Amino acid sequence: MNKLVATLALAACSLMALSGVASAKASCEPFDARDCLLPFPSNHFTTPQRGSATGLRLNFNAALFPKNVGGVSSFTPDLNNNDGFSPGAAIMTYVDGISLQRSGATPITDIGSYSATNAPIVLVDAKTGKRQPIWVELDANPDNEADGSYLVMIRPARNLPEGRRYIVALRNLKNGSGATIRAGAAFASVRDSKASGALAVRARRMKPDFDLLGRIGIKRSTLYLAWDFTVVSETNLTERALAMRNASFAALGDKNLADQKVAGRSPKFQIDKTINFTEQQNPLQLRQLEGTMTVPCYLSTPDCAPGGTFRYQPRKAGKFNWIPKQQGTMKAKFVCGIPRSALDKPARPVIYGHGLLGSSREALGEKNQFFGNKHGILFCGTDEIGMAGGDALNAIRLLGDMSLFASFPDRLQQGLLNGLMLGRLMIHAEGLASHPSLRSIPGASGRTLIDRSKLAFNGNSQGGILGPAITALAPDFTRAVLGVPGMNYSLLLPRSVDFDEYSDGFFAPSYPNRLKRLLILGAVQNLWDRGEGNGYALHATDDPLPGTPSHQVLLEAVVGDHQVPQVAAENLARTVGAVGRRPVYSSGRSFDKVPFWGIRSKGKSSDSRLVIFDSGPIRQFEGATIGTNVPPLTNTPPRAGQDPHGLFDISRGQQAADFFNGRFTDVCPLKQACRLSIWPY
């Protein structure tokens, strides 16, 4: 990096901080001269807020954020409605010349080393003084290869509890030759009690943190950099979706979701199309249904069309709450596939969550037809709006102007509500079960084909990423199976081949600097959390949200997934408290020092689980290339070999069906890693 540019940038940020503007309108973070938002996240970008659960709110402004090529700031004002930062925040700062290996930073392959006495980069709970499990990586895709990538990214290995404050500390950092890297001028003045002006105020505020770090063995004099941030509160993160859910069910006459009893009316619906199959036409399905249901709409666009955002109810004095105001209703499409086996025994209803920018029709796919008929499952799906096929144009629009990003998580939350309403429709006596098409003899008083007593959820790919969110909100089911899952899109996207065309075609041309793109992703994750699993995983199992039962989830991941990185599935498993099936990997199929570090090894048969299946190394089989490599250790996607993401295994289906019934069945060979049985190796 040009040293003069760095010096001038530091001076500019320092002058802004010294001006005293920070308390009213946030200025640049003065500790990192590379970018105005670094280090990120930071409580420098907060201000006191009466009525918020943390006592704070975010305090960004447009001048701080990167601009697109059209000169428009990427700042979205809805960020300042947060009272803290994402529980899975990518913690970032730039350290010129750093060598993580020389420094001894915790690698992704040895997360357990986060607690080493001399660990150079640590994340500390400011309340307890305990270190939090992390790994540290550098951005592997710098814009200027000659400069090297020195954006340090600290990744929590499980999500941080909401409302807590954390201290980030970097010490004894080394460059490639092993020399110690000196702290920047602004932080050095704070650390060494030589600061003046606004930095002196920062120094006084940081003194308790320096003292705490000293008590746990991190000497103030060794620090290259330290700062703090506060995680968003549970209330602020989930209140929008909970309010929409509660109001929508109350409007049906069910005002007590905590009792887990179906009460009130069914959502209004109509069946628009019924397709009946003879056994010769389709030996797996008896019929398919297409219909619409009427759902409260909370978006500003007619029929909750893409691009709309929430409008909020007036806030009471002294309150910092954000309750969406209903804007009318929408007609949400749904489809259902009735298995032929339902003629023998009523089928279990299961809500299906589809893949990236897909549609509800995936619920009718060949794999689901086989799975449903074999195990007596009736799949219904509705578009996961926000990230369904109809949202693709809005997604492309946002990648060119990220200041509009609020429309993305707002519509995702509407999509979660639609999924919950579909679940109620599936198990209410006046819902689908009342329609003639759900009888063994259509239009007559034949036996019902649906078992209304046992609702469940099955999401795959994107459905597995959004799955922890709908599960945490669900009053009508307690078991969910999430295939090839993960969470935290700011972690997922740089590691996914699915993002290639969107990044190369739209995001990068609009924001040509990669560092700034990563900062934007880190910032908007604070909004994305409201509509994806990262914001709800802490409450998806045994710490339920208000008025919601506990749940259990089965996570089925694959080695070397090209689309949803398996590290994101492991983060999810640690966060929900899942038990990991062992042995995890065959020889040579992992770089981890301790496979499934931090994931429980024992539990009850009914507990949440993580199982990883392996398609094996790259090889030739019957003239085709199959298998895939172990995933890279960098923030890049796996690309070689065959993507195992969509491979279906009959044994996985058996495992899922048994889990719906309340128990975990190990379908893998005894004392061996789990293999996708469709490919021998």
C-alpha positions as CSV (number, residue, x, y, z in Angstrom):
1,M,0.0,0.0,0.0
2,N,1.2,3.5,-0.7
3,K,2.6,4.8,2.6
4,L,1.7,8.4,1.8
5,V,-1.9,7.4,1.1
6,A,-2.0,5.5,4.4
7,T,-0.6,8.5,6.3
8,L,-3.0,10.9,4.8
9,A,-6.0,8.6,5.4
10,L,-5.0,8.3,9.1
11,A,-4.6,12.0,9.5
12,A,-8.0,12.6,7.9
13,C,-9.7,10.1,10.2
14,S,-7.9,11.4,13.2
15,L,-8.9,15.0,12.5
16,M,-12.5,14.0,12.1
17,A,-12.4,12.2,15.4
18,L,-10.7,15.1,17.1
19,S,-13.3,17.5,15.9
20,G,-15.8,16.0,18.3
21,V,-18.3,15.1,15.6
22,A,-18.3,11.4,16.6
23,S,-20.8,11.7,19.4
24,A,-23.6,13.2,17.1
25,K,-22.8,12.0,13.6
26,A,-20.3,9.1,13.5
27,S,-17.0,9.8,11.9
28,C,-14.4,7.4,10.6
29,E,-13.0,4.8,12.9
30,P,-9.6,6.4,13.6
31,F,-7.8,3.1,14.4
32,D,-7.5,1.7,10.9
33,A,-6.3,4.0,8.1
34,R,-7.2,1.6,5.3
35,D,-11.0,2.4,5.3
36,C,-13.4,4.6,7.1
37,L,-15.4,1.6,8.4
38,L,-12.4,-0.4,9.7
39,P,-12.1,-2.0,12.2
40,F,-15.6,-3.4,11.8
41,P,-17.9,-3.9,13.7
42,S,-17.1,-1.3,16.3
43,N,-19.0,0.5,19.0
44,H,-17.4,3.7,17.6
45,F,-20.4,3.5,15.2
46,T,-23.0,3.4,18.0
47,T,-24.7,6.1,20.1
48,P,-26.7,5.9,23.3
49,Q,-30.4,5.1,22.7
50,R,-33.1,5.3,25.4
51,G,-35.4,2.3,25.3
52,S,-33.2,-0.1,23.3
53,A,-32.4,-3.4,25.0
54,T,-28.6,-2.8,24.7
55,G,-28.8,0.9,25.5
56,L,-27.4,1.6,22.1
57,R,-28.2,2.0,18.5
58,L,-26.1,1.9,15.4
59,N,-25.0,5.4,14.3
60,F,-23.8,5.2,10.7
61,N,-24.2,7.8,7.9
62,A,-23.9,7.8,4.2
63,A,-20.5,9.5,4.1
64,L,-18.9,6.5,5.8
65,F,-20.0,3.9,3.3
66,P,-18.4,2.9,-0.1
67,K,-20.1,4.4,-3.2
68,N,-21.0,2.6,-6.3
69,V,-19.7,3.6,-9.7
70,G,-22.6,6.0,-10.0
71,G,-21.5,7.8,-6.8
72,V,-24.3,6.5,-4.6
73,S,-23.5,5.6,-1.0
74,S,-24.2,2.0,-0.1
75,F,-25.5,3.0,3.3
76,T,-29.0,1.9,4.0
77,P,-30.7,3.9,6.8
78,D,-32.4,0.9,8.3
79,L,-29.1,-0.2,9.7
80,N,-29.5,2.5,12.4
81,N,-32.6,0.7,13.6
82,N,-30.3,-2.0,15.1
83,D,-29.2,-1.8,18.7
84,G,-26.1,-3.8,18.0
85,F,-24.2,-5.9,15.4
86,S,-24.7,-9.3,13.9
87,P,-24.3,-12.4,16.2
88,G,-22.1,-13.9,13.5
89,A,-20.3,-10.8,12.5
90,A,-17.3,-11.0,10.3
91,I,-14.8,-9.0,12.4
92,M,-12.4,-7.2,10.1
93,T,-9.4,-4.9,10.2
94,Y,-6.4,-4.3,7.9
95,V,-2.9,-5.1,9.1
96,D,-0.3,-4.2,6.5
97,G,2.2,-7.0,5.9
98,I,0.8,-9.5,8.4
99,S,1.7,-13.2,8.3
100,L,-0.9,-15.2,10.2
101,Q,1.3,-18.2,10.3
102,R,4.3,-16.3,11.7
103,S,2.0,-14.6,14.2
104,G,0.5,-17.9,15.3
105,A,-3.1,-16.9,14.7
106,T,-5.9,-19.5,15.1
107,P,-6.4,-21.2,11.7
108,I,-9.7,-22.7,10.4
109,T,-8.0,-26.1,10.8
110,D,-7.4,-25.8,14.5
111,I,-10.2,-23.8,16.1
112,G,-9.3,-25.2,19.5
113,S,-6.1,-23.2,19.6
114,Y,-8.1,-20.0,20.1
115,S,-7.6,-20.5,23.8
116,A,-3.8,-20.8,23.6
117,T,-2.0,-18.6,26.2
118,N,-0.1,-16.7,23.5
119,A,-2.8,-16.5,20.9
120,P,-2.2,-13.2,19.1
121,I,-5.8,-12.5,18.1
122,V,-8.6,-13.0,20.6
123,L,-12.3,-12.2,21.1
124,V,-13.2,-11.7,24.7
125,D,-16.6,-11.5,26.4
126,A,-16.5,-8.1,28.2
127,K,-18.8,-9.4,31.0
128,T,-17.1,-12.7,31.8
129,G,-13.6,-12.2,30.5
130,K,-13.8,-15.5,28.7
131,R,-12.4,-15.9,25.2
132,Q,-14.8,-16.9,22.4
133,P,-13.9,-19.6,19.8
134,I,-12.8,-18.1,16.5
135,W,-10.7,-18.7,13.5
136,V,-8.7,-16.1,11.6
137,E,-8.1,-15.8,7.9
138,L,-6.9,-13.3,5.3
139,D,-8.9,-12.4,2.3
140,A,-7.6,-14.7,-0.4
141,N,-8.9,-12.6,-3.3
142,P,-7.2,-9.2,-3.1
143,D,-7.7,-6.7,-5.9
144,N,-4.0,-6.1,-6.2
145,E,-2.0,-9.3,-5.9
146,A,1.3,-7.5,-5.7
147,D,0.1,-5.8,-2.6
148,G,-1.0,-9.0,-0.9
149,S,-4.2,-9.4,1.0
150,Y,-3.9,-8.1,4.5
151,L,-7.6,-7.8,5.4
152,V,-7.7,-9.8,8.6
153,M,-11.1,-11.5,9.1
154,I,-11.9,-13.0,12.5
155,R,-14.8,-15.5,12.3
156,P,-16.8,-16.6,15.4
157,A,-16.9,-20.4,15.4
158,R,-20.4,-20.2,16.9
159,N,-22.7,-17.3,17.1
160,L,-22.3,-14.8,19.9
161,P,-25.1,-14.4,22.4
162,E,-27.2,-11.4,21.7
163,G,-26.9,-8.2,23.7
164,R,-23.3,-9.0,24.9
165,R,-20.3,-6.7,24.4
166,Y,-17.0,-8.1,23.1
167,I,-13.4,-6.9,23.0
168,V,-11.2,-7.7,20.0
169,A,-7.5,-7.7,20.8
170,L,-4.6,-8.2,18.4
171,R,-1.0,-8.4,19.9
172,N,2.5,-9.4,18.9
173,L,1.7,-9.6,15.2
174,K,4.5,-10.6,12.8
175,N,5.2,-9.8,9.2
176,G,6.5,-12.3,6.7
177,S,10.1,-11.9,8.0
178,G,9.1,-12.4,11.6
179,A,9.4,-8.8,12.7
180,T,6.8,-7.4,15.0
181,I,4.3,-5.0,13.4
182,R,4.0,-1.7,15.1
183,A,0.6,-0.3,16.1
184,G,-0.9,2.6,14.1
185,A,-0.4,6.1,15.5
186,A,-4.0,6.6,16.6
187,F,-4.3,3.4,18.6
188,A,-0.8,3.7,20.0
189,S,-1.7,7.1,21.4
190,V,-4.7,5.6,23.2
191,R,-2.8,2.5,24.4
192,D,0.1,4.6,25.7
193,S,-2.1,7.2,27.4
194,K,-0.8,9.9,25.1
195,A,-4.1,10.7,23.3
196,S,-5.7,14.1,23.1
197,G,-9.1,15.4,22.0
198,A,-11.7,12.8,21.0
199,L,-9.0,10.1,21.2
200,A,-8.5,10.9,24.8
201,V,-12.2,10.3,25.4
202,R,-11.8,7.0,23.6
203,A,-8.8,6.2,25.8
204,R,-10.8,6.8,29.0
205,R,-13.7,4.7,27.8
206,M,-11.3,1.9,26.9
207,K,-9.4,1.8,30.2
208,P,-11.7,-0.9,31.7
209,D,-11.1,-3.0,28.7
210,F,-7.4,-2.6,28.9
211,D,-7.7,-3.6,32.6
212,L,-9.8,-6.6,31.8
213,L,-7.3,-7.7,29.1
214,G,-4.5,-7.4,31.6
215,R,-6.3,-9.6,34.1
216,I,-6.6,-12.4,31.6
217,G,-2.9,-12.1,30.6
218,I,-2.9,-9.7,27.6
219,K,-0.5,-6.9,28.4
220,R,-1.5,-3.5,27.3
221,S,2.0,-2.8,26.0
222,T,1.8,-5.8,23.6
223,L,-1.3,-4.7,21.8
224,Y,-1.3,-3.8,18.1
225,L,-5.0,-3.0,18.2
226,A,-8.0,-3.4,20.4
227,W,-11.7,-2.3,20.2
228,D,-15.1,-3.3,21.2
229,F,-18.5,-4.0,19.7
230,T,-22.0,-5.0,21.0
231,V,-24.1,-7.7,19.6
232,V,-27.7,-6.9,18.6
233,S,-30.3,-7.8,21.2
234,E,-32.7,-10.8,20.8
235,T,-35.6,-8.4,20.9
236,N,-34.3,-6.0,18.2
237,L,-33.3,-8.9,16.0
238,T,-36.5,-10.9,16.1
239,E,-39.3,-8.5,17.1
240,R,-40.4,-7.8,13.5
241,A,-40.9,-11.4,12.5
242,L,-42.5,-12.3,15.8
243,A,-44.9,-9.4,15.7
244,M,-46.0,-10.3,12.2
245,R,-46.4,-14.0,13.2
246,N,-48.3,-13.2,16.4
247,A,-50.7,-10.7,14.7
248,S,-51.3,-13.0,11.8
249,F,-52.2,-16.0,13.9
250,A,-54.3,-13.8,16.3
251,A,-56.3,-12.6,13.3
252,L,-57.1,-16.3,12.7
253,G,-58.3,-16.5,16.3
254,D,-55.2,-18.2,17.8
255,K,-53.8,-15.8,20.4
256,N,-51.9,-18.4,22.5
257,L,-49.2,-20.0,20.3
258,A,-47.3,-21.2,23.4
259,D,-49.9,-23.9,24.1
260,Q,-49.1,-25.6,20.7
261,K,-52.7,-26.2,20.1
262,V,-54.3,-25.4,16.7
263,A,-57.1,-22.9,17.5
264,G,-59.2,-20.4,15.6
265,R,-59.7,-20.5,11.8
266,S,-57.6,-21.8,8.9
267,P,-56.0,-19.3,6.5
268,K,-58.3,-18.8,3.6
269,F,-57.3,-20.8,0.5
270,Q,-58.4,-22.1,-2.8
271,I,-57.2,-25.0,-4.9
272,D,-56.8,-23.8,-8.5
273,K,-55.6,-27.0,-10.1
274,T,-55.7,-30.7,-9.3
275,I,-53.7,-33.2,-11.4
276,N,-54.6,-36.9,-10.8
277,F,-52.2,-39.7,-11.9
278,T,-52.9,-43.3,-12.6
279,E,-50.4,-45.7,-11.2
280,Q,-49.0,-46.2,-14.7
281,Q,-48.6,-42.4,-15.2
282,N,-46.9,-41.9,-11.8
283,P,-46.2,-44.8,-9.5
284,L,-45.1,-42.4,-6.7
285,Q,-47.7,-39.7,-6.6
286,L,-51.5,-39.9,-6.5
287,R,-52.1,-36.3,-7.3
288,Q,-50.6,-32.8,-7.2
289,L,-52.3,-29.6,-6.1
290,E,-51.8,-26.0,-7.0
291,G,-53.5,-23.2,-5.0
292,T,-53.2,-19.9,-3.3
293,M,-53.7,-18.8,0.3
294,T,-54.5,-15.4,1.7
295,V,-51.8,-14.0,4.0
296,P,-51.4,-10.7,5.7
297,C,-49.0,-8.5,3.7
298,Y,-46.5,-6.3,5.5
299,L,-44.7,-4.8,2.6
300,S,-45.3,-1.4,0.9
301,T,-45.8,-2.9,-2.5
302,P,-49.1,-4.3,-3.8
303,D,-49.5,-8.0,-3.1
304,C,-46.1,-7.9,-1.4
305,A,-44.3,-7.7,-4.7
306,P,-40.4,-7.5,-4.7
307,G,-38.8,-4.2,-3.8
308,G,-41.3,-3.4,-1.0
309,T,-40.2,-2.6,2.5
310,F,-41.8,-2.5,6.0
311,R,-43.8,0.5,7.3
312,Y,-43.6,0.6,11.0
313,Q,-46.2,1.4,13.7
314,P,-45.7,4.6,15.7
315,R,-43.3,4.0,18.6
316,K,-44.3,4.8,22.1
317,A,-42.3,7.4,24.0
318,G,-39.1,5.8,25.5
319,K,-39.4,2.7,23.3
320,F,-37.0,1.5,20.6
321,N,-39.2,-1.1,19.0
322,W,-39.9,-1.8,15.3
323,I,-43.3,-3.4,14.7
324,P,-44.3,-3.7,11.0
325,K,-47.7,-2.3,10.0
326,Q,-49.9,-4.6,7.9
327,Q,-50.4,-3.2,4.4
328,G,-53.2,-5.4,3.2
329,T,-53.1,-9.1,2.1
330,M,-51.3,-11.1,-0.5
331,K,-52.2,-14.3,-2.5
332,A,-49.3,-16.7,-1.8
333,K,-49.1,-19.6,-4.2
334,F,-48.5,-23.1,-2.9
335,V,-48.2,-26.6,-4.3
336,C,-48.6,-30.0,-2.7
337,G,-47.7,-33.6,-3.8
338,I,-49.8,-36.4,-2.4
339,P,-47.9,-39.7,-2.2
340,R,-49.5,-42.8,-3.5
341,S,-48.7,-44.5,-0.2
342,A,-51.2,-42.1,1.5
343,L,-53.9,-44.5,0.2
344,D,-52.7,-47.0,2.8
345,K,-51.9,-44.6,5.6
346,P,-52.5,-40.9,6.0
347,A,-49.2,-39.0,5.1
348,R,-47.3,-36.7,7.4
349,P,-47.5,-33.1,6.2
350,V,-44.0,-31.5,5.7
351,I,-43.4,-27.9,4.6
352,Y,-40.7,-27.8,2.0
353,G,-38.0,-25.1,1.6
354,H,-36.5,-24.7,-1.9
355,G,-33.1,-23.8,-3.2
356,L,-31.5,-20.6,-4.2
357,L,-33.8,-18.3,-6.2
358,G,-36.0,-21.4,-6.8
359,S,-39.7,-22.0,-6.4
360,S,-42.3,-24.0,-4.5
361,R,-42.4,-26.4,-7.4
362,E,-39.3,-28.1,-6.1
363,A,-41.6,-29.7,-3.5
364,L,-42.9,-31.8,-6.4
365,G,-39.5,-32.8,-7.7
366,E,-38.5,-36.4,-8.4
367,K,-36.5,-36.9,-5.3
368,N,-39.3,-35.6,-3.1
369,Q,-41.7,-37.9,-4.9
370,F,-39.6,-40.9,-4.1
371,F,-38.9,-39.8,-0.6
372,G,-42.6,-38.9,0.1
373,N,-44.0,-42.2,-1.3
374,K,-41.4,-44.4,0.5
375,H,-41.8,-42.7,3.9
376,G,-45.4,-41.5,3.8
377,I,-44.7,-37.7,3.5
378,L,-47.0,-35.1,1.9
379,F,-44.8,-32.2,0.8
380,C,-46.2,-28.7,0.3
381,G,-44.2,-25.7,-0.6
382,T,-44.7,-22.0,-1.1
383,D,-42.1,-19.6,-2.6
384,E,-39.5,-18.5,-0.1
385,I,-40.1,-14.9,-1.3
386,G,-37.2,-12.6,-0.8
387,M,-34.9,-15.2,-2.4
388,A,-37.3,-16.9,-4.8
389,G,-37.1,-16.9,-8.6
390,G,-39.3,-13.8,-8.7
391,D,-36.8,-11.9,-6.6
392,A,-33.9,-12.3,-9.0
393,L,-34.3,-8.9,-10.7
394,N,-34.5,-7.2,-7.3
395,A,-31.4,-9.0,-6.2
396,I,-29.5,-7.8,-9.3
397,R,-30.8,-4.3,-8.7
398,L,-29.5,-4.3,-5.1
399,L,-26.1,-5.6,-6.1
400,G,-25.8,-2.3,-8.1
401,D,-27.1,-0.1,-5.3
402,M,-26.8,-1.7,-1.9
403,S,-28.5,1.3,-0.2
404,L,-31.8,-0.4,-1.2
405,F,-30.9,-3.6,0.6
406,A,-33.7,-3.3,3.3
407,S,-36.2,-4.6,0.7
408,F,-34.3,-8.0,0.8
409,P,-34.6,-9.0,4.4
410,D,-38.1,-7.4,4.7
411,R,-39.4,-9.6,2.0
412,L,-37.6,-12.6,3.4
413,Q,-39.5,-12.1,6.7
414,Q,-42.7,-12.0,4.7
415,G,-41.7,-15.3,3.2
416,L,-41.1,-16.8,6.6
417,L,-44.6,-15.7,7.6
418,N,-46.0,-17.3,4.4
419,G,-44.3,-20.6,5.3
420,L,-45.8,-20.5,8.8
421,M,-49.2,-19.9,7.4
422,L,-48.8,-22.8,5.0
423,G,-48.0,-25.0,7.9
424,R,-51.2,-24.0,9.7
425,L,-53.1,-24.6,6.5
426,M,-51.7,-28.1,6.4
427,I,-52.8,-29.2,9.9
428,H,-56.0,-27.2,10.5
429,A,-59.3,-29.2,10.2
430,E,-60.7,-26.4,8.0
431,G,-57.6,-26.2,5.9
432,L,-56.3,-28.6,3.2
433,A,-57.8,-31.6,5.0
434,S,-61.3,-30.2,4.3
435,H,-60.8,-30.1,0.5
436,P,-62.1,-33.1,-1.5
437,S,-58.7,-33.5,-3.2
438,L,-57.3,-34.7,0.2
439,R,-59.7,-37.6,0.3
440,S,-59.0,-41.1,-1.0
441,I,-62.0,-40.6,-3.2
442,P,-62.1,-37.0,-4.5
443,G,-65.4,-35.3,-4.0
444,A,-66.7,-38.1,-1.8
445,S,-66.5,-39.0,1.9
446,G,-63.4,-41.1,1.4
447,R,-60.7,-41.5,4.1
448,T,-58.4,-38.5,4.6
449,L,-54.9,-38.6,3.1
450,I,-53.2,-36.3,5.5
451,D,-52.2,-36.9,9.1
452,R,-52.9,-33.5,10.7
453,S,-51.2,-34.3,14.0
454,K,-47.6,-34.3,12.8
455,L,-46.2,-31.3,10.9
456,A,-42.5,-31.0,10.1
457,F,-40.2,-28.9,8.0
458,N,-37.6,-30.0,5.3
459,G,-35.4,-27.4,3.7
460,N,-32.5,-28.0,1.3
461,S,-29.7,-25.6,0.2
462,Q,-31.3,-22.2,0.6
463,G,-34.1,-23.9,2.4
464,G,-31.5,-25.2,4.8
465,I,-30.0,-21.7,5.3
466,L,-33.4,-20.1,5.9
467,G,-34.5,-23.2,7.8
468,P,-33.2,-22.2,11.3
469,A,-35.2,-19.0,11.0
470,I,-38.6,-20.6,10.2
471,T,-37.9,-23.3,12.7
472,A,-37.2,-20.8,15.5
473,L,-40.4,-19.0,14.7
474,A,-42.6,-22.1,14.2
475,P,-45.4,-22.8,16.7
476,D,-46.8,-25.8,14.7
477,F,-43.8,-28.1,14.3
478,T,-40.8,-29.1,16.5
479,R,-38.7,-31.2,14.1
480,A,-36.8,-30.0,11.0
481,V,-34.4,-31.6,8.6
482,L,-32.0,-29.2,6.9
483,G,-30.1,-30.6,3.9
484,V,-26.8,-29.1,2.8
485,P,-27.4,-26.2,5.3
486,G,-25.4,-23.3,6.6
487,M,-25.9,-19.7,7.8
488,N,-24.5,-16.2,7.5
489,Y,-24.5,-15.0,3.9
490,S,-21.5,-12.8,4.5
491,L,-19.6,-16.0,5.3
492,L,-21.3,-18.1,2.6
493,L,-21.2,-16.0,-0.5
494,P,-17.4,-15.6,-1.0
495,R,-17.1,-19.4,-0.6
496,S,-20.0,-20.3,-3.0
497,V,-19.8,-20.9,-6.7
498,D,-23.4,-19.7,-6.9
499,F,-22.2,-16.2,-6.2
500,D,-19.8,-16.1,-9.1
501,E,-22.1,-14.8,-11.8
502,Y,-23.8,-12.3,-9.5
503,S,-20.5,-11.0,-8.1
504,D,-18.7,-10.9,-11.5
505,G,-21.7,-9.7,-13.4
506,F,-23.3,-7.1,-11.1
507,F,-21.6,-6.6,-7.7
508,A,-18.0,-6.1,-8.7
509,P,-18.7,-3.8,-11.7
510,S,-20.8,-1.6,-9.3
511,Y,-18.3,-1.7,-6.5
512,P,-14.9,-2.4,-8.1
513,N,-12.9,-2.5,-4.9
514,R,-13.0,-6.0,-3.2
515,L,-12.2,-4.7,0.3
516,K,-15.2,-2.4,0.1
517,R,-17.4,-5.2,-1.2
518,L,-16.5,-7.3,1.8
519,L,-17.2,-4.4,4.1
520,I,-20.6,-3.9,2.5
521,L,-21.5,-7.6,2.9
522,G,-20.4,-7.4,6.5
523,A,-22.6,-4.3,7.0
524,V,-25.8,-5.6,5.4
525,Q,-25.5,-8.9,7.3
526,N,-26.9,-6.9,10.2
527,L,-30.1,-6.6,8.1
528,W,-30.0,-10.0,6.5
529,D,-30.0,-11.6,9.9
530,R,-33.7,-10.6,10.3
531,G,-34.6,-13.0,7.5
532,E,-32.1,-15.9,7.5
533,G,-30.8,-18.5,9.9
534,N,-27.9,-16.5,11.2
535,G,-30.3,-14.3,13.1
536,Y,-32.3,-17.1,14.6
537,A,-29.9,-20.1,15.1
538,L,-29.4,-19.3,18.8
539,H,-33.2,-20.0,19.3
540,A,-33.8,-22.7,16.7
541,T,-33.5,-25.5,19.3
542,D,-33.5,-25.3,23.1
543,D,-33.6,-21.6,23.8
544,P,-37.0,-20.9,22.1
545,L,-38.3,-17.5,21.3
546,P,-41.4,-16.2,23.2
547,G,-44.5,-18.1,22.6
548,T,-42.6,-20.8,20.7
549,P,-41.8,-24.5,21.6
550,S,-38.3,-26.0,21.6
551,H,-37.2,-27.6,18.4
552,Q,-34.7,-30.2,17.2
553,V,-33.0,-30.1,13.8
554,L,-31.1,-32.7,11.7
555,L,-28.3,-31.1,9.6
556,E,-27.2,-33.2,6.7
557,A,-24.1,-31.7,5.0
558,V,-21.6,-33.0,2.4
559,V,-17.8,-32.8,2.2
560,G,-16.6,-30.2,-0.3
561,D,-19.9,-28.7,-1.0
562,H,-19.4,-26.2,-3.9
563,Q,-22.5,-24.1,-3.0
564,V,-22.9,-24.0,0.8
565,P,-19.6,-24.4,2.5
566,Q,-19.5,-27.2,5.1
567,V,-17.8,-24.8,7.6
568,A,-21.0,-22.9,7.7
569,A,-22.9,-26.1,8.6
570,E,-20.4,-26.7,11.4
571,N,-20.9,-23.2,12.7
572,L,-24.6,-23.8,12.6
573,A,-24.2,-27.1,14.5
574,R,-22.2,-25.5,17.3
575,T,-24.7,-22.7,17.6
576,V,-27.8,-25.0,17.9
577,G,-26.0,-27.5,20.1
578,A,-26.2,-30.4,17.7
579,V,-24.5,-33.8,18.3
580,G,-22.0,-34.6,15.6
581,R,-22.0,-38.1,14.1
582,R,-18.6,-39.7,14.3
583,P,-16.2,-40.8,12.9
584,V,-16.5,-37.7,10.8
585,Y,-14.2,-38.2,7.8
586,S,-12.3,-41.0,6.0
587,S,-8.5,-40.8,6.0
588,G,-7.3,-37.8,4.0
589,R,-10.7,-36.1,3.7
590,S,-10.1,-33.2,6.2
591,F,-7.4,-30.8,7.1
592,D,-8.9,-30.3,10.6
593,K,-6.7,-31.1,13.6
594,V,-9.8,-32.1,15.5
595,P,-12.8,-32.9,13.2
596,F,-16.0,-31.4,14.5
597,W,-14.2,-29.3,17.1
598,G,-16.7,-27.9,19.6
599,I,-19.6,-30.1,18.4
600,R,-21.0,-32.5,21.0
601,S,-20.1,-36.1,20.6
602,K,-22.9,-37.6,22.7
603,G,-26.6,-37.0,23.3
604,K,-30.1,-38.5,23.4
605,S,-31.5,-40.1,20.3
606,S,-34.0,-37.2,20.0
607,D,-31.3,-34.5,20.1
608,S,-30.3,-32.2,17.2
609,R,-27.7,-33.8,15.0
610,L,-25.1,-33.0,12.3
611,V,-24.1,-35.7,9.8
612,I,-21.6,-35.2,7.0
613,F,-21.8,-37.4,3.9
614,D,-18.8,-37.8,1.6
615,S,-18.9,-38.5,-2.2
616,G,-15.2,-39.3,-2.1
617,P,-12.1,-37.9,-3.8
618,I,-12.0,-37.0,-7.5
619,R,-11.9,-40.2,-9.7
620,Q,-13.3,-41.8,-12.8
621,F,-16.4,-44.0,-12.6
622,E,-18.0,-45.5,-15.7
623,G,-16.5,-42.8,-17.9
624,A,-17.5,-39.9,-15.7
625,T,-15.6,-37.7,-13.3
626,I,-17.1,-38.0,-9.8
627,G,-16.0,-37.0,-6.3
628,T,-14.6,-33.7,-5.1
629,N,-11.7,-32.2,-3.2
630,V,-11.6,-31.4,0.4
631,P,-12.7,-27.7,0.6
632,P,-10.0,-25.0,0.4
633,L,-8.9,-23.4,3.6
634,T,-9.4,-19.9,2.2
635,N,-12.5,-17.8,1.6
636,T,-12.9,-19.2,-1.9
637,P,-15.3,-21.8,-3.3
638,P,-14.4,-25.4,-4.1
639,R,-14.5,-25.8,-7.9
640,A,-12.8,-29.1,-8.8
641,G,-14.6,-32.3,-9.5
642,Q,-18.3,-33.0,-9.1
643,D,-20.4,-30.7,-6.9
644,P,-21.9,-33.0,-4.3
645,H,-24.4,-30.4,-3.2
646,G,-27.4,-31.9,-5.0
647,L,-26.6,-35.6,-4.7
648,F,-29.4,-37.6,-3.2
649,D,-28.8,-40.7,-1.0
650,I,-31.6,-43.2,-0.1
651,S,-30.0,-43.6,3.4
652,R,-30.3,-39.9,4.0
653,G,-34.0,-40.1,3.3
654,Q,-34.4,-42.9,5.8
655,Q,-32.5,-40.8,8.4
656,A,-34.7,-37.8,7.7
657,A,-37.9,-39.8,8.0
658,D,-36.9,-41.3,11.3
659,F,-35.9,-37.9,12.6
660,F,-39.3,-36.5,11.8
661,N,-40.6,-39.4,14.0
662,G,-38.5,-38.2,16.9
663,R,-35.3,-40.3,16.8
664,F,-31.9,-40.2,15.1
665,T,-31.0,-43.3,13.2
666,D,-27.4,-43.8,12.2
667,V,-27.6,-45.0,8.6
668,C,-23.8,-45.0,8.1
669,P,-21.4,-48.0,8.4
670,L,-20.4,-48.8,12.0
671,K,-17.1,-47.0,12.9
672,Q,-16.8,-45.5,9.5
673,A,-17.4,-42.1,8.0
674,C,-20.7,-41.6,6.1
675,R,-20.5,-42.1,2.4
676,L,-22.9,-41.2,-0.3
677,S,-23.9,-44.7,-1.3
678,I,-24.7,-43.9,-4.9
679,W,-21.0,-43.8,-5.7
680,P,-18.6,-46.6,-4.7
681,Y,-15.1,-45.7,-3.4
